[in-house]
Amino acid sequence: MLRTLHTTPYQYFTKHLHRYNEWVQNNPDKAKAEGLEELPIIPLHGLRHSCATLLNYLEVNIIEISKTLGHSTCSTTMNIYAHSFEEQQEEVATKVNEFLRLNA
């Protein structure tokens, strides 16, 4: 009897996260040397949020972030991700203040 495995993308995703985390746990010295640490098990849709936050952190402009996410307008992107973008703006302000303090 042929058995069919029905797996969802999320099951596939979490399986690989678990395998990666297991490797990190079993190889702490190698992982540390490579700057690797365990990853949280997040919903698959969480990758979308991680992508938006990472692009913002890398200072990609909002228009390109919006296009990447498939939003029809930048305001949609801003409404959804405003909280993480605000955190990045605070970090930028801190860096500018520090620069001015040291170089003024």
JOWOPE-V181920 format. One record per pair of residues at least 24 apart in sequence whose C-alpha atoms are under 10 Angstrom apart, sorted by the first residue. I is the first residue (numbers start at 1). J is the second residue. If there is no record, write none. Layout:
# JOWOPE-V181920
[[I & J] [I & J]]
This chain:
# JOWOPE-V181920
[[9 & 44] [10 & 42] [10 & 43] [10 & 44] [10 & 45] [11 & 44] [13 & 41] [13 & 42] [13 & 43] [13 & 44] [14 & 40] [14 & 41] [14 & 42] [14 & 43] [14 & 44] [15 & 41] [17 & 41] [17 & 42] [49 & 80] [49 & 81] [49 & 84] [50 & 84] [52 & 77] [52 & 80] [52 & 81] [52 & 84] [52 & 85] [53 & 81] [53 & 82] [53 & 83] [53 & 84] [53 & 85] [53 & 87] [53 & 88] [54 & 84] [56 & 81] [56 & 84] [56 & 85] [56 & 88] [56 & 89] [57 & 84] [57 & 85] [57 & 87] [57 & 88] [57 & 89] [57 & 91] [57 & 92] [58 & 88] [59 & 88]]
